[in-house]
Amino acid sequence: ETIFAHYHNCIIKHRELQKMCKEYWEKSWLNEIKYRMLKDNLQIAIYPYGKIGKMVKRILNENDIWESLIVDNYKEGEGIVGLKELEEMDTTKYLYLVCSSTGTVYIDIREQLARYVCPENIYDLCPAEMVVNHPFSYYE
């Protein structure tokens, strides 16, 4: 077996492992979200709406879960609200899915949302321990 063949086999195994991790990760948070929606009668809010937020929306919709609110300070469009607008809303009826793993703003994004939303209504899809080696790399 040549070194190239060995390398190729390693790449294939790595991709298979990534796919398994991605599927497990998706299934685990989807089940948790469905449970919270039913148990607490909550609607889904996505925050922020960047690359990961859009991916999460797609995964939710593919599993017949529909967001009711998209929150992002830097995006414009129909149905997208800024954080300040949450002051005027009943934030208790939503489960806010935090969709950011960017290290430079990791803490800021979570602190900004926590000013408007109680912690029980925040579900972090990228907890700190996942930021370095998280399943989102599969999508990049």
Summary of the structure (lengths in Angstrom):
residues: 140
radius of gyration: 17.3
end to end distance: 30.8
largest distance: 65.6
contacts: 367
relative contact order: 0.15
helix: 56%
strand: 14%
